[in-house]
Amino acid sequence: MPLTCGIIGLPLVGKTTLFNLLTQAEAETSAFAGRTKTNIRTAPIPDARLDFLVSLYHPRKVTPATLEIIDVPGLTRGSGAAFLSAVREVDALIHVVRTFRNEAVIHVEGDLNPVRDLETINAELLLADLQLVETRLERIATSKKIKPEMQTEREALEKCREALEAEKPLLEAGLTADEWQDLRHMGFLTSKPMIIVVNIDEDQLRSGHYAGEEEVKAYAEPKGLPVLTLCAELEAEIARLEPGDREDFLREMGIAEPGIDRLARAIYHRLGLISFLTAGEDEVRAWTIQAGTNARAAAGKIHSDIERGFIRAEVVNFADLERCGNMNKVKEEGLARLEGKDYIVQDGDIINFRFNV
């Protein structure tokens, strides 16, 4: 199953624009609240390392790492349960808040206040999880026979209810690893990793600041929530340009790289993911694995036969290849190495697996 990320937030904050930028889709956007359709599409993860490998190997096919992105309709106070069901099973959440000014797009709360908006959506997440906990506890209580595993689940759910009633996300509920295992089927929202995206306007981009910035930082930092800022409207203009014009425009604006690229990578790393690479004339590809994965398990991402018949992994550090310019030079300098099944794969490792089945 692909790893998934859900975009949430109030109506008219730029969620669908962000979705289109991440996925290169053309989902309809509107200046009016009321959308009910959920958008789903795959997003490539930008990786300049692939560009270098393509220039080296000229492959017939290029396959970047990807995530599935789900864009749900905007939430309003009390509307959460129905809309949030679409993101119950996602692996992470992107919470979009608005500070951009646009008189043609009225804020649903009447004025701009990013911390208030963060708290509004957070309350909906807490309430949705609390409803889920109470429903499950009621089902257990009315069961004709309570099995031992149901009793341990009930105890974990009681801890969840206590945290949620205290307006704490379940990440702060103090659950043990075994208790999380008991509740793995629940699809809690406040247990998911989250990134806050502040959607700014061009003036705020130029100044490097937006109203409410310190308050957003004060809200996010104690919770360990990363905060990224980007101007979705400007990013959309950039995305429509030809590649050469795009680079010129970025330079003019003093932007090192599109914010959407930064966001895609931030999502990837927030999920604890890294990429190892394979390269040749047939294909250059980034393979997604969890950080801490060993070489044998990484081989299984390509094919189960490679994992089963694993012998050795030929590993080259991408930075070494980039510096040397080609694989022959890497080998001449003794920088290619053979690793065993327990080697922990590093982000950007270029690997050729030796196997026998």
N, C-alpha and C positions, 0 to 999 in steps of 0.2 A: 504494500500500500504506500502511495506517495505521502510524504510529510505535508501537512496542511497548515495554513495560517488564515485566521479570520480577521477581517477589517470591521471594526465596530465604531460607533460614535453617534452623536445627535444627527438629525437631518441637516443637509446643506452645509456640511463642514469640509467637503471635498473627498469623501470616501471613494466614490466611483471614479473620480479623476485619478486618484492614487491607484486604484485597481487597474485602470486602463494603462497607466504608466508602467506598473509592475509587469503586467501580462501582455502588453502590446495589443490589447483588445480595443474594441470600439463600442463599449457598452454605453447606453444612452445616459446622459447627465441632464439635470434639470435645475432650474432656479426655484422650483417649488417643492415643498415637502409632500410626502404621500406615496413614495415608491413602495411597492410591495414585493417586487421581484428580487430574488437572490442571484447574484452573478458568480459564476465559478469558472476558473480558467487556470492553466499552468503558467508559472512565471519562471523564465530563465534567470540564473544567478550570474551577473556579470563577473567575468574573471579574465583579467589581462594576460594571465599565464597561458590561457588557451590561444589567444591571439599570437603570442610568440611561437607556440608549438605549431600552429597552422603555417606561419611563415617559414618554419624549418622543414616541415614534412609535406606540405601541400596535400593534405588528406582528401579523400573523396567525401568524407562525412565529418561533421563537427557536432558533438553532443555536450552541451553545458549541463551543469547540475540544475535541478529544477525544484520548485515547491508548488503545491496547489494553493491558490488564493481564493478565498470565499469573501465576497462583499455583500454584507447583509443590509437590508433597509435601515434607515436611521431610527434610533430608539427615541422615545419620549417617555416622560414620567409615567410609570405604570404599564408600559407596553412591552416590557422586556421579554417575558416568558415566551411569547409566540415567535418573536424575531430571533431570540437567542438560541432557540432549538437548532437553528442551522449551523451554529458554531460549537455545539456541545462536544463534538468529536474532534475538533481541530487540535493541533499540537501547540499553537501559540496564538496570541491575539495582538493586533495592531489597533491601538486606540487613537483615533484621529480627533484632535481638537482644533478649533478655528480661532485664529487671531487676525486673519486677513479682513480688510475693510472693503465692502462692496455694497453700495446702497441698492443695487438691483437684486441682491441676494440677501434677504432679511434673515437675521439670526432668529431661530425659533424661540429663544428666551428674551428677545428684544434688544439685548446688548451683548458686547463681547466680554467674556469673563472665563478664561480657560480653566481655572481651578474649580469654579462652580460646575462647569461642564464635566470635568473629570469626576467630581464627586457625584454628579447626577448619574452618570453611567455606572460608576462603581456601586452605587446603591442598587441599581437594577441587577447587576451581577450578583451581589450579596443576596438580594431578595429571591432571585431565580434559584440560587443554590439552596437557600433555606427552604423554599417550597419543595425542592427535590428531596432534601433530607427528611422533611416532615412526612412527605408522601411515602417514602421508603420505610420510615419508622412505623407508620400506621399499618403498612402491609405486613411487616414482621409481627407487630402486636396482635393482628387479627389472624395470623396463620394458625392452623389447627395443631401443627407440631413445629416447635422451634428447635431446629437442629443446632449442634454446637457451633458450626460456622456462622449461623445466623445470629447467635448470641454475641460472638466476637465482633461481627459487623455492627450490631446494635450499639455496642460500647463505643466503637469508633464513630458512629453517627452521632451519638450523644456529645462527644467531644466537638464534632463539627458544628452541631447546633449551638453549643455554648459559644464558640468562636464567632459564628455568624450573627448571633443575637447581640454580641458585643461589637458588631460592625468590623470584625477582623476577617480578612480573606483567609481561605483555608490553608494557604501557604504558611500562615502564622498560627495554625491550630495546634501545633506541637505533636502531630501524628507520627507514629513510628513507621519504619519501612514495612513492617508486617500489616499495620493498619491501613496504609496506603494500598497494599496488595489486596486487602479485603474489600476495598472500595474502588478498585480499578475499573469496575463496570459502570460507575456512576456518571462520568463525564462532567465533573465539576468545572465551573468556569473560573472561580477565584483561585484555583490551584494551577492555572496555566501560566507559563511565562508570558510577559507582556512588554511591548514597546510602545511608548507614547510618541506620537508624531504631531508636532505643532505645525499647522498649515498657515504660513505667513504670507504677506504680500510683498511686492517688489520694494517698496520703501523700507519695510522692515528688514528685508534681505540686505539692502545697501547699507543700512545703519548698523546691522548686526545685532539688533535688539527688537523686542516686541513688548507691548504692555502686558504686565503680569508674569514676565519671565522669571523673576526671583521667586514669586509665589509658586510657580510650576516646579521650579527646582526644589523648593522646600517641601512640596508635596511628594515629589518622586524619589528624592534621595533616600529618605528613611525606609522606603519600601523597596529599594534596590531596582527601581524601574529606569531603564535607559530612556533618554529624551533626545529625539532628533528633530531638527527643524528643516523644513523645505517649503518652497513656494511652488505649489502644485500647478498653478496657472502658468507660471513661467516655464516650469519643467515640461508642460504640455506643448508650449511653443517650441522649446528646444527639440523635443522629440519629433516634431514635424519637419525639421530642417534636414537638408542633405548632410552626410557625415562631415565633409569639409567645412561647411558653413556652421555646423554645430560647434566644432572646435573653436572657430573664430569667435563665435558668440560667447562661449564660455570664457574665453580669454578676456573679451571686452568687459564682461560682468565680474571678472576676478574670481570666477568659480573654478576650483581645481578639478572637480568632476561633478557630474549630475548628482543631485541629492538622492535621486531614486536608486542609483547604483549603491550609494552608501547604505540606504535603507535595506535593499535586498540582502546585502552582506550582513547587516546587523541582525536581520531576522534569522539568517542562516546560523550565525554564531550564537544568538540567544537560545537557539534550540540545541546548542552543544554539538553542532555539526562541523565537519571538515571535509575537504575533498582530496582524494588522491587522483593521480592522472595516469592515463595510458596514452601512448602516442605511437603513430606509425602512418604508413601511406594509406591504409584503409580508413582509419578513424583516429581522431583526437577527441578524448572524452574525459570529463570530470565525473568521478564516482562519489556519491554521498555516503559518508559513514559517520557514526558517532565518534567523537574524540575519545581516545583510549582503546580503539579497536585494534586487535592484533592482526598480523599479516595473513594468517590462515582465514580468519573470519572475513577480512577484506576481500580475499580471493573469492569467497562465496558470493560477494555482491555481483561479480562478473558471471560466474556459473558455479553451480554446486559441484560439478565434476572437478573444477580447479581446486576447490576447497578440499574435496575428498582425496584428491591425488597430490596435494601440495608437497613440493620438495623444497624449494627455496624461492625467495623473492629477490630479484635483481632491482636494487633501489638506487636512484639518483636524486639528489637534492635539486629542486628547480633552480634555485639561485646559482648553483654550480654550473648547470647547463646554460643558463642565460649568460653567465660571465664567460664561459669557455666558447660559446657560440655553436657548438655541435657536440654530438655524443662521442665521436672519436677522440676529441680533445679531452673530454671528461675522463675517458678511460685511460688515456695517456698519462694524465695527472693522478691516476689512482683514486679517483673520486667516486667511481661506481663500486658498490659493495653488495655482497650476498647476505641476506638476513634470513633467519629461521622463522618458524611458525609463531613464536611468542613475541617477535618484534612489534612494538607499538607504532603503527603507521602515523606519520606526521602530515600536517596539512601541506599540500603541494608536492609530496613525494611522487616521483614518476616511477612506476613499478611495472616490471615484466615478470610474470609469475612462471616459474618452472613447475611442471606437474606431470604426473604419470597415472593414467587410469586404464 
